[in-house]
Amino acid sequence: MPRFLKSPVPAAQVTAARADVADRVRAILDDIRERGDDAVRQYSEKFDGWGPESFRLSDEETERIVAGVPEQVLDDIRFVQEQVRTFAQAQRDALLDVEIETLPGVRLGHRHVPVSAAGAYVPGGRYPLTASAHMTIVTAKVAGVPRVVACTPPIRGEIPAATVAAMHLAGADEIYLLGGVQAIAAMAVGTETIGSVPMLAGPGNAYVAEAKRQLFGEVGIDLFAGPTEILVIADEHADPFVVAVDLLSQAEHGPDSPAVLVTTSEDLGREVERHIERLLPGMPTKDFAGPAWRDHGEIVVADTLDEAFEIADSYASEHVEVLTENPRQALEKMRDYGALFLGEGTCVSYGDKVIGTNHVLPTRGAARYTGGLWVGKYLKTVTHQEVTDTASSALLGEVCGRAARVELFEGHARSGDVRAAKYGDKALEWNEEAGA
């Protein structure tokens, strides 16, 4: 039976906050649909203090910004993008087009076709999150998306040069300095100056996630990637200081970021809590990490490691870090997570920044039914079928006629009947009746 050493705020309090976010997002989306660029500009000025003549960066502006970024930063961006590109290319290579012959002359197949355009949201209201450019844009380009529109907000009224460099080096076709709901809406519905896209990708805060949720169906989305989550599974062999540091590494994303420890050792759980209390006051990002741990931090003690895995699955957390004696057990024991980080030698921050797997991952329990962003998200798997053998067409027509009439679909049945008659034993009779 699990025991809580630390519990989060009541769920009802979180639900009420989400309802307020939904209402505000809906109003902004409706306004941008109606007023287009004027509304986009109004919200950008209101929320980001940003209202340039054009939100889109010209090629010349982009080149000038990139030229001002330190060479070491550019080298690091190139290194990380190569890790992401290598893994994404391996994923793409694993997706094969298929065509098989199921009956003589009956060919069925599928192809993986990239979407015509994608919108990549690169968050940055608090920090310049260059890594999100790698994850959304590089992956789209590996998938073969011909037009990638990328949006990122200014940071305190300044151009985030490193983020712009990352977007450019990743291969973005259009770069806009625009953030928040207004960026998501502009890409999805289009304005006088921003062409719409059929798909949106990228993480963001609660408002960005809610905007994507409300627009889903009108456009496709990668997944619901909202406030960052971390869950650490630790046994008595784990280093409590490492556990504490890793929990806070994700709590600093924002005051609504859950950080959960599930452990088989009550002593370790209490030691982790003491470390967090000592570390928090000295963190430069304590204004975000502190409220996140206070309101959304949890420490759960499980009786056995198997129970710990079951508890972790019930959270379906975005990031699950396994700091146990045999971390690869989680590969067999768990199924509901966005990404696993196995052993002390890796950490969620590696996934966020450098290692090459995609850091756009499902949150708020979405890991129960989807994985994270990957090259396949930008591809539509579409089928084709062809029948060139008349005997096979006649056979299918006979079965189609019977099957359709069971469902009372006479029109469907007649489509089958026509081919059964034309290509089967009754072909001559059919041709005479048709005057052929």
Kinemage of the C-alpha trace (Angstrom):
@kinemage 1
@onewidth
@group {chain A} dominant
@subgroup {mainchain}
@vectorlist {calphas} color= white
{ca met a 1} P 0.000 0.000 0.000
{ca pro a 2} L 1.608 3.309 -1.053
{ca arg a 3} L 2.239 5.947 1.621
{ca phe a 4} L 2.606 9.655 0.916
{ca leu a 5} L 5.406 11.536 2.625
{ca lys a 6} L 4.425 14.604 0.617
{ca ser a 7} L 1.174 15.247 -1.262
{ca pro a 8} L 0.244 17.851 -3.901
{ca val a 9} L -2.468 20.487 -3.657
{ca pro a 10} L -6.041 19.165 -4.037
{ca ala a 11} L -7.014 18.208 -7.572
{ca ala a 12} L -10.083 20.471 -7.477
{ca gln a 13} L -7.820 23.485 -7.136
{ca val a 14} L -5.883 22.496 -10.254
{ca thr a 15} L -9.105 21.817 -12.193
{ca ala a 16} L -10.474 25.257 -11.408
{ca ala a 17} L -7.289 26.884 -12.672
{ca arg a 18} L -7.474 24.907 -15.915
{ca ala a 19} L -11.065 26.024 -16.526
{ca asp a 20} L -9.979 29.646 -16.308
{ca val a 21} L -7.181 29.000 -18.806
{ca ala a 22} L -9.626 27.380 -21.236
{ca asp a 23} L -11.981 30.366 -21.168
{ca arg a 24} L -9.201 32.876 -21.753
{ca val a 25} L -7.711 30.855 -24.602
{ca arg a 26} L -11.099 30.491 -26.304
{ca ala a 27} L -11.619 34.248 -26.271
{ca ile a 28} L -8.197 34.901 -27.837
{ca leu a 29} L -8.723 32.301 -30.562
{ca asp a 30} L -12.129 33.743 -31.463
{ca asp a 31} L -10.693 37.253 -31.621
{ca ile a 32} L -7.823 36.237 -33.901
{ca arg a 33} L -10.203 34.389 -36.213
{ca glu a 34} L -12.216 37.579 -36.554
{ca arg a 35} L -9.534 40.275 -36.659
{ca gly a 36} L -6.435 38.455 -37.904
{ca asp a 37} L -3.187 40.407 -37.806
{ca asp a 38} L -4.666 43.258 -35.756
{ca ala a 39} L -5.605 40.873 -32.963
{ca val a 40} L -2.254 39.045 -33.146
{ca arg a 41} L -0.431 42.350 -32.777
{ca gln a 42} L -2.632 43.438 -29.871
{ca tyr a 43} L -1.968 40.250 -27.885
{ca ser a 44} L 1.740 40.272 -28.667
{ca glu a 45} L 2.015 43.818 -27.363
{ca lys a 46} L -0.115 42.994 -24.322
{ca phe a 47} L 1.623 39.784 -23.251
{ca asp a 48} L 5.159 40.210 -24.611
{ca gly a 49} L 5.519 43.955 -25.096
{ca trp a 50} L 6.416 43.205 -28.702
{ca gly a 51} L 4.971 44.893 -31.776
{ca pro a 52} L 7.472 45.179 -34.653
{ca glu a 53} L 6.478 46.235 -38.143
{ca ser a 54} L 6.728 42.583 -39.181
{ca phe a 55} L 6.819 39.556 -36.903
{ca arg a 56} L 8.587 37.560 -39.590
{ca leu a 57} L 12.363 37.777 -39.718
{ca ser a 58} L 13.802 38.420 -43.162
{ca asp a 59} L 16.723 36.340 -44.399
{ca glu a 60} L 19.012 39.314 -43.841
{ca glu a 61} L 17.803 39.830 -40.277
{ca thr a 62} L 18.223 36.145 -39.541
{ca glu a 63} L 21.760 36.077 -40.892
{ca arg a 64} L 22.679 39.144 -38.848
{ca ile a 65} L 21.271 37.623 -35.648
{ca val a 66} L 23.029 34.303 -36.213
{ca ala a 67} L 26.316 36.076 -36.913
{ca gly a 68} L 26.152 37.642 -33.458
{ca val a 69} L 25.844 34.316 -31.624
{ca pro a 70} L 29.106 33.045 -30.067
{ca glu a 71} L 30.760 30.348 -32.145
{ca gln a 72} L 30.799 27.899 -29.225
{ca val a 73} L 27.023 28.233 -28.912
{ca leu a 74} L 26.622 27.602 -32.640
{ca asp a 75} L 28.928 24.575 -32.462
{ca asp a 76} L 26.901 23.150 -29.583
{ca ile a 77} L 23.660 23.739 -31.483
{ca arg a 78} L 25.069 21.930 -34.502
{ca phe a 79} L 26.257 19.033 -32.305
{ca val a 80} L 22.871 18.568 -30.651
{ca gln a 81} L 20.972 18.906 -33.905
{ca glu a 82} L 23.138 16.197 -35.394
{ca gln a 83} L 22.186 13.876 -32.497
{ca val a 84} L 18.503 14.617 -33.057
{ca arg a 85} L 18.840 14.266 -36.834
{ca thr a 86} L 20.648 10.923 -36.544
{ca phe a 87} L 17.978 9.406 -34.324
{ca ala a 88} L 15.114 10.868 -36.380
{ca gln a 89} L 16.673 9.531 -39.583
{ca ala a 90} L 16.940 6.069 -38.024
{ca gln a 91} L 13.238 6.288 -37.181
{ca arg a 92} L 12.374 7.405 -40.713
{ca asp a 93} L 14.430 4.595 -42.228
{ca ala a 94} L 12.432 2.102 -40.153
{ca leu a 95} L 9.180 3.271 -41.769
{ca leu a 96} L 8.913 1.373 -45.022
{ca asp a 97} L 6.389 1.744 -47.790
{ca val a 98} L 4.465 -1.481 -48.316
{ca glu a 99} L 2.792 -3.152 -51.282
{ca ile a 100} L 1.613 -6.754 -51.245
{ca glu a 101} L -0.461 -8.984 -53.537
{ca thr a 102} L -3.257 -10.597 -51.509
{ca leu a 103} L -4.967 -12.319 -54.447
{ca pro a 104} L -3.887 -12.612 -58.085
{ca gly a 105} L -3.764 -9.056 -59.410
{ca val a 106} L -4.942 -7.508 -56.121
{ca arg a 107} L -2.338 -5.098 -54.823
{ca leu a 108} L -2.660 -3.321 -51.472
{ca gly a 109} L -0.149 -0.855 -50.163
{ca his a 110} L 0.640 2.118 -48.018
{ca arg a 111} L 3.007 5.042 -48.271
{ca his a 112} L 4.296 7.446 -45.635
{ca val a 113} L 3.617 10.940 -46.989
{ca pro a 114} L 4.785 14.056 -45.111
{ca val a 115} L 2.272 16.775 -44.328
{ca ser a 116} L 2.442 19.762 -46.669
{ca ala a 117} L 3.433 22.185 -43.905
{ca ala a 118} L 3.947 22.246 -40.152
{ca gly a 119} L 4.036 24.906 -37.497
{ca ala a 120} L 6.803 24.543 -34.910
{ca tyr a 121} L 6.318 26.353 -31.612
{ca val a 122} L 9.533 27.020 -29.718
{ca pro a 123} L 8.668 28.341 -26.231
{ca gly a 124} L 10.804 30.972 -24.608
{ca gly a 125} L 8.866 33.371 -22.467
{ca arg a 126} L 11.062 32.632 -19.447
{ca tyr a 127} L 14.100 30.983 -21.008
{ca pro a 128} L 15.562 30.698 -24.525
{ca leu a 129} L 14.574 27.075 -25.149
{ca thr a 130} L 16.763 26.427 -28.157
{ca ala a 131} L 16.347 22.654 -27.775
{ca ser a 132} L 12.706 22.806 -28.826
{ca ala a 133} L 13.835 24.102 -32.218
{ca his a 134} L 15.909 20.958 -32.708
{ca met a 135} L 13.054 18.680 -31.692
{ca thr a 136} L 10.309 20.210 -33.811
{ca ile a 137} L 12.076 21.557 -36.898
{ca val a 138} L 14.888 19.047 -37.459
{ca thr a 139} L 12.449 16.164 -37.041
{ca ala a 140} L 9.972 17.713 -39.480
{ca lys a 141} L 12.680 18.216 -42.078
{ca val a 142} L 13.897 14.623 -41.715
{ca ala a 143} L 10.295 13.558 -42.321
{ca gly a 144} L 10.326 15.569 -45.545
{ca val a 145} L 7.974 18.415 -44.631
{ca pro a 146} L 8.540 21.044 -47.372
{ca arg a 147} L 7.405 24.110 -45.368
{ca val a 148} L 8.117 24.556 -41.688
{ca val a 149} L 6.870 27.727 -40.015
{ca ala a 150} L 8.581 28.422 -36.679
{ca cys a 151} L 7.451 30.793 -33.940
{ca thr a 152} L 9.223 31.834 -30.762
{ca pro a 153} L 8.467 34.748 -28.420
{ca pro a 154} L 10.824 37.580 -27.528
{ca ile a 155} L 12.303 37.372 -24.042
{ca arg a 156} L 11.686 40.505 -22.011
{ca gly a 157} L 11.473 42.537 -25.188
{ca glu a 158} L 14.700 41.155 -26.661
{ca ile a 159} L 15.343 38.874 -29.636
{ca pro a 160} L 16.432 35.409 -28.408
{ca ala a 161} L 19.431 35.176 -30.702
{ca ala a 162} L 20.469 31.626 -29.822
{ca thr a 163} L 16.928 30.367 -30.411
{ca val a 164} L 16.747 32.116 -33.777
{ca ala a 165} L 20.083 30.518 -34.681
{ca ala a 166} L 18.769 27.097 -33.687
{ca met a 167} L 15.610 27.585 -35.754
{ca his a 168} L 17.641 28.704 -38.755
{ca leu a 169} L 20.221 25.910 -38.531
{ca ala a 170} L 17.418 23.365 -38.057
{ca gly a 171} L 15.985 24.359 -41.429
{ca ala a 172} L 12.961 26.544 -40.670
{ca asp a 173} L 11.512 28.087 -43.824
{ca glu a 174} L 9.795 30.975 -42.023
{ca ile a 175} L 10.772 32.392 -38.618
{ca tyr a 176} L 8.417 34.620 -36.629
{ca leu a 177} L 9.146 36.382 -33.347
{ca leu a 178} L 5.743 35.661 -31.921
{ca gly a 179} L 4.700 33.690 -28.883
{ca gly a 180} L 1.834 32.312 -26.839
{ca val a 181} L -1.726 31.626 -27.913
{ca gln a 182} L -1.446 34.304 -30.593
{ca ala a 183} L 1.364 32.370 -32.311
{ca ile a 184} L -0.509 29.071 -32.157
{ca ala a 185} L -3.680 30.687 -33.505
{ca ala a 186} L -1.881 32.534 -36.300
{ca met a 187} L -0.229 29.351 -37.547
{ca ala a 188} L -3.418 27.308 -37.300
{ca val a 189} L -6.040 29.629 -38.779
{ca gly a 190} L -3.795 31.975 -40.751
{ca thr a 191} L -3.828 35.754 -40.955
{ca glu a 192} L -3.240 38.319 -43.678
{ca thr a 193} L 0.537 37.856 -43.346
{ca ile a 194} L 0.955 34.352 -41.871
{ca gly a 195} L -0.084 31.391 -43.997
{ca ser a 196} L -1.885 28.621 -42.128
{ca val a 197} L -0.460 25.129 -41.644
{ca pro a 198} L -2.287 21.809 -41.305
{ca met a 199} L -0.272 20.636 -38.300
{ca leu a 200} L 1.165 22.131 -35.117
{ca ala a 201} L 4.016 20.772 -33.014
{ca gly a 202} L 5.949 21.846 -29.966
{ca pro a 203} L 5.655 22.193 -26.194
{ca gly a 204} L 4.512 25.200 -24.215
{ca asn a 205} L 2.858 26.468 -21.081
{ca ala a 206} L -0.709 25.762 -20.022
{ca tyr a 207} L -2.084 28.382 -22.422
{ca val a 208} L -0.216 27.018 -25.428
{ca ala a 209} L -1.275 23.459 -24.589
{ca glu a 210} L -4.894 24.552 -24.219
{ca ala a 211} L -4.785 26.430 -27.536
{ca lys a 212} L -3.569 23.281 -29.272
{ca arg a 213} L -6.302 21.260 -27.565
{ca gln a 214} L -9.026 23.624 -28.744
{ca leu a 215} L -7.661 23.739 -32.302
{ca phe a 216} L -7.255 19.975 -32.611
{ca gly a 217} L -9.472 18.715 -35.388
{ca glu a 218} L -9.267 21.946 -37.309
{ca val a 219} L -5.564 21.190 -37.554
{ca gly a 220} L -3.530 18.229 -36.478
{ca ile a 221} L -1.263 18.424 -33.450
{ca asp a 222} L 1.672 16.378 -32.320
{ca leu a 223} L 0.269 15.749 -28.833
{ca phe a 224} L -0.809 17.567 -25.704
{ca ala a 225} L 2.548 18.726 -24.430
{ca gly a 226} L 1.879 21.018 -21.500
{ca pro a 227} L 3.745 21.812 -18.279
{ca thr a 228} L 6.773 19.593 -17.787
{ca glu a 229} L 6.502 16.532 -15.519
{ca ile a 230} L 9.102 14.309 -13.903
{ca leu a 231} L 8.704 11.101 -11.938
{ca val a 232} L 11.718 9.401 -10.377
{ca ile a 233} L 11.643 5.750 -9.338
{ca ala a 234} L 14.342 5.106 -6.736
{ca asp a 235} L 15.296 2.206 -4.516
{ca glu a 236} L 17.639 2.149 -1.532
{ca his a 237} L 20.668 2.111 -3.835
{ca ala a 238} L 19.916 5.555 -5.291
{ca asp a 239} L 21.854 8.674 -4.327
{ca pro a 240} L 19.325 10.969 -2.573
{ca phe a 241} L 21.256 14.089 -3.586
{ca val a 242} L 21.097 13.099 -7.274
{ca val a 243} L 17.383 12.380 -6.928
{ca ala a 244} L 16.767 15.804 -5.371
{ca val a 245} L 18.782 17.609 -8.037
{ca asp a 246} L 16.966 15.795 -10.837
{ca leu a 247} L 13.522 16.528 -9.395
{ca leu a 248} L 14.330 20.224 -9.157
{ca ser a 249} L 15.827 20.231 -12.651
{ca gln a 250} L 12.329 19.828 -14.050
{ca ala a 251} L 10.435 21.765 -11.387
{ca glu a 252} L 12.241 24.891 -12.570
{ca his a 253} L 10.298 24.794 -15.842
{ca gly a 254} L 7.407 26.525 -14.131
{ca pro a 255} L 5.238 26.753 -11.024
{ca asp a 256} L 2.811 24.162 -12.425
{ca ser a 257} L 5.392 21.437 -13.171
{ca pro a 258} L 4.798 18.224 -11.175
{ca ala a 259} L 7.830 16.520 -9.628
{ca val a 260} L 7.171 13.088 -8.131
{ca leu a 261} L 9.383 10.608 -6.319
{ca val a 262} L 8.252 6.995 -6.002
{ca thr a 263} L 10.631 5.060 -3.772
{ca thr a 264} L 10.863 1.747 -1.961
{ca ser a 265} L 12.894 3.416 0.803
{ca glu a 266} L 11.226 5.764 3.284
{ca asp a 267} L 14.655 6.808 4.547
{ca leu a 268} L 15.688 7.828 1.038
{ca gly a 269} L 12.426 9.712 0.554
{ca arg a 270} L 12.947 11.773 3.690
{ca glu a 271} L 16.575 12.463 2.801
{ca val a 272} L 15.538 13.642 -0.683
{ca glu a 273} L 13.045 16.042 0.888
{ca arg a 274} L 15.751 17.451 3.169
{ca his a 275} L 18.082 17.959 0.217
{ca ile a 276} L 15.367 19.777 -1.722
{ca glu a 277} L 14.672 22.093 1.203
{ca arg a 278} L 18.391 22.935 1.340
{ca leu a 279} L 18.832 23.335 -2.418
{ca leu a 280} L 15.784 25.421 -3.242
{ca pro a 281} L 16.776 28.712 -1.552
{ca gly a 282} L 19.979 28.916 -3.574
{ca met a 283} L 18.484 28.126 -6.979
{ca pro a 284} L 18.373 31.063 -9.421
{ca thr a 285} L 15.079 29.607 -10.652
{ca lys a 286} L 13.553 29.186 -7.180
{ca asp a 287} L 10.632 31.456 -8.088
{ca phe a 288} L 9.426 28.696 -10.400
{ca ala a 289} L 10.879 25.567 -8.808
{ca gly a 290} L 9.722 26.521 -5.299
{ca pro a 291} L 5.989 26.810 -6.066
{ca ala a 292} L 6.175 23.750 -8.320
{ca trp a 293} L 7.596 21.614 -5.504
{ca arg a 294} L 5.304 23.145 -2.892
{ca asp a 295} L 2.088 22.654 -4.881
{ca his a 296} L 2.855 19.741 -7.194
{ca gly a 297} L 5.702 17.851 -5.541
{ca glu a 298} L 5.062 14.341 -4.213
{ca ile a 299} L 6.972 11.654 -2.382
{ca val a 300} L 5.357 8.213 -2.445
{ca val a 301} L 6.710 5.162 -0.633
{ca ala a 302} L 5.982 1.752 -2.179
{ca asp a 303} L 6.362 -1.586 -0.430
{ca thr a 304} L 8.087 -3.289 -3.384
{ca leu a 305} L 9.737 -2.306 -6.635
{ca asp a 306} L 6.929 -3.959 -8.600
{ca glu a 307} L 4.466 -1.757 -6.744
{ca ala a 308} L 6.634 1.268 -7.522
{ca phe a 309} L 6.450 0.453 -11.235
{ca glu a 310} L 2.662 0.106 -10.991
{ca ile a 311} L 2.364 3.432 -9.188
{ca ala a 312} L 4.558 5.095 -11.802
{ca asp a 313} L 2.385 3.707 -14.596
{ca ser a 314} L -0.700 5.140 -12.907
{ca tyr a 315} L 0.798 8.637 -13.239
{ca ala a 316} L 1.655 8.119 -16.948
{ca ser a 317} L 4.283 10.795 -16.476
{ca glu a 318} L 6.072 12.667 -19.229
{ca his a 319} L 9.568 11.818 -17.965
{ca val a 320} L 10.341 8.757 -15.846
{ca glu a 321} L 13.828 8.465 -14.428
{ca val a 322} L 14.729 5.022 -13.053
{ca leu a 323} L 17.442 5.148 -10.385
{ca thr a 324} L 17.449 1.570 -9.177
{ca glu a 325} L 19.952 -1.257 -8.943
{ca asn a 326} L 18.684 -2.740 -12.223
{ca pro a 327} L 17.026 0.130 -14.133
{ca arg a 328} L 16.397 -1.873 -17.324
{ca gln a 329} L 13.696 -3.782 -15.455
{ca ala a 330} L 11.473 -0.820 -16.218
{ca leu a 331} L 11.534 -1.708 -19.924
{ca glu a 332} L 9.670 -4.915 -19.106
{ca lys a 333} L 7.570 -3.700 -16.190
{ca met a 334} L 6.260 -0.359 -17.449
{ca arg a 335} L 4.120 0.779 -20.363
{ca asp a 336} L 2.672 4.238 -19.556
{ca tyr a 337} L 5.324 6.948 -19.829
{ca gly a 338} L 6.549 9.546 -22.288
{ca ala a 339} L 10.228 8.602 -22.048
{ca leu a 340} L 12.361 6.432 -19.774
{ca phe a 341} L 15.765 7.504 -18.480
{ca leu a 342} L 17.584 4.448 -17.221
{ca gly a 343} L 20.218 4.667 -14.531
{ca glu a 344} L 22.224 7.400 -12.866
{ca gly a 345} L 24.423 7.875 -15.957
{ca thr a 346} L 21.550 9.530 -17.781
{ca cys a 347} L 18.964 12.081 -16.715
{ca val a 348} L 15.913 13.916 -17.997
{ca ser a 349} L 18.043 16.966 -18.710
{ca tyr a 350} L 20.023 14.935 -21.265
{ca gly a 351} L 16.788 14.173 -23.065
{ca asp a 352} L 15.757 17.809 -22.866
{ca lys a 353} L 18.980 19.220 -24.228
{ca val a 354} L 21.567 16.966 -25.842
{ca ile a 355} L 21.124 13.228 -26.221
{ca gly a 356} L 19.064 13.056 -29.427
{ca thr a 357} L 15.693 11.575 -28.498
{ca asn a 358} L 12.785 13.971 -28.825
{ca his a 359} L 11.845 15.999 -25.758
{ca val a 360} L 8.315 16.896 -26.908
{ca leu a 361} L 6.467 14.336 -24.824
{ca pro a 362} L 2.926 13.623 -23.577
{ca thr a 363} L 1.782 15.205 -20.305
{ca arg a 364} L -1.323 15.104 -18.072
{ca gly a 365} L -1.752 11.361 -18.503
{ca ala a 366} L -1.641 11.377 -22.322
{ca ala a 367} L 1.159 8.809 -22.152
{ca arg a 368} L -1.589 6.245 -21.577
{ca tyr a 369} L -2.427 6.440 -25.292
{ca thr a 370} L 0.431 8.143 -27.141
{ca gly a 371} L 4.168 8.473 -27.260
{ca gly a 372} L 6.092 11.653 -27.897
{ca leu a 373} L 6.908 13.651 -30.993
{ca trp a 374} L 8.873 11.675 -33.549
{ca val a 375} L 9.401 11.659 -37.279
{ca gly a 376} L 6.243 9.593 -37.778
{ca lys a 377} L 4.054 12.372 -36.387
{ca tyr a 378} L 4.791 14.435 -39.492
{ca leu a 379} L 3.860 11.580 -41.820
{ca lys a 380} L 0.454 10.443 -43.017
{ca thr a 381} L 0.298 6.718 -43.644
{ca val a 382} L -2.009 6.506 -46.658
{ca thr a 383} L -3.191 3.394 -48.432
{ca his a 384} L -3.720 2.485 -52.069
{ca gln a 385} L -5.352 -0.475 -53.749
{ca glu a 386} L -5.444 -1.799 -57.288
{ca val a 387} L -7.164 -4.808 -58.920
{ca thr a 388} L -5.884 -5.794 -62.360
{ca asp a 389} L -7.030 -9.420 -62.488
{ca thr a 390} L -10.653 -9.718 -63.687
{ca ala a 391} L -11.274 -13.039 -61.938
{ca ser a 392} L -10.181 -11.539 -58.623
{ca ser a 393} L -12.396 -8.503 -59.209
{ca ala a 394} L -15.346 -10.788 -59.937
{ca leu a 395} L -14.727 -12.735 -56.740
{ca leu a 396} L -14.458 -9.581 -54.655
{ca gly a 397} L -17.592 -8.223 -56.325
{ca glu a 398} L -19.630 -11.288 -55.362
{ca val a 399} L -18.498 -11.135 -51.744
{ca cys a 400} L -18.974 -7.351 -51.633
{ca gly a 401} L -22.555 -7.707 -52.850
{ca arg a 402} L -23.431 -10.218 -50.158
{ca ala a 403} L -21.578 -8.374 -47.386
{ca ala a 404} L -23.138 -5.012 -48.264
{ca arg a 405} L -26.692 -6.406 -48.286
{ca val a 406} L -26.184 -7.823 -44.802
{ca glu a 407} L -25.701 -4.175 -43.785
{ca leu a 408} L -28.598 -3.012 -46.032
{ca phe a 409} L -26.280 -0.941 -48.238
{ca glu a 410} L -27.790 -1.626 -51.657
{ca gly a 411} L -25.673 0.963 -53.460
{ca his a 412} L -22.490 -0.615 -52.191
{ca ala a 413} L -23.780 -4.037 -53.198
{ca arg a 414} L -24.468 -2.912 -56.756
{ca ser a 415} L -20.908 -1.630 -57.142
{ca gly a 416} L -19.794 -5.167 -56.396
{ca asp a 417} L -22.524 -6.719 -58.568
{ca val a 418} L -21.417 -4.708 -61.605
{ca arg a 419} L -17.915 -6.111 -61.438
{ca ala a 420} L -19.037 -9.618 -60.627
{ca ala a 421} L -21.258 -9.540 -63.690
{ca lys a 422} L -18.787 -7.841 -65.999
{ca tyr a 423} L -15.772 -9.924 -65.101
{ca gly a 424} L -17.341 -13.204 -63.988
{ca asp a 425} L -19.320 -15.991 -65.655
{ca lys a 426} L -22.094 -13.502 -66.457
{ca ala a 427} L -19.766 -11.172 -68.342
{ca leu a 428} L -21.349 -11.889 -71.746
{ca glu a 429} L -24.891 -11.419 -70.426
{ca trp a 430} L -23.861 -8.157 -68.715
{ca asn a 431} L -22.241 -6.834 -71.910
{ca glu a 432} L -25.341 -7.627 -73.976
{ca glu a 433} L -27.635 -5.857 -71.510
{ca ala a 434} L -25.321 -2.876 -71.445
{ca gly a 435} L -25.260 -2.700 -75.235
{ca ala a 436} L -21.529 -3.241 -75.341
